Amino acid sequence: MARVVVAVMPKPEILDPQGKAVQGALPRLGFSGVTDVRQGKRFEIQFEGEVTDAVLAEVEKMAETLLSNPVIENYIVSVEQ
């Protein structure tokens, strides 16, 4: 089985309050040197057989219409074996 991953992140110009909350908590927990944190979503979609160009096109359509909000989020589609 092949796995296609869709990673969704807020666009850089969009405020990310969850990421900022994590960034603020890290120094209090003893972690230093972190200059920014952005929080996103990861979708793992499994397919039988090989991942073809047609399958990737379908996943792109899924990402555009359901898995992300293209107004405020970017996404990247990748294949994991």
C-alpha positions, -999 to +999 in steps of 0.1 A: +000+000+000+012+035-008+006+065+015+000+101+003+006+128+029-010+162+027+006+187+051-015+219+056+000+250+072-014+285+077-001+310+051+028+331+065+007+362+067-020+345+087-019+348+125-013+315+142-025+318+178-019+281+186+017+283+173+023+315+193+009+297+225+033+269+220+062+293+213+054+311+246+053+279+266+086+265+253+109+288+273+089+282+305+095+245+300+133+250+296+135+250+258+155+279+243+164+293+209+130+288+193+122+319+172+089+308+157+063+280+158+035+274+133+009+247+139-007+228+110-024+196+101-012+163+085-035+140+066-023+104+057-043+088+029-036+052+020-042+037-015-040+002-029-014-002-056+009+025-070+003+062-066-001+074-102-003+109-116-041+104-116-041+095-079-020+126-071-044+148-091-073+134-070-054+141-038-047+177-050-084+181-056-091+167-021-066+191-006-081+221-024-118+213-017-118+196+017-085+193+035-074+229+034-089+264+032-069+279+003-077+314+014-057+311+046-037+278+042-010+263+020-006+226+015+020+202+002+013+167-012+040+140-009+042+103-013+055+080+015+063+043+008 
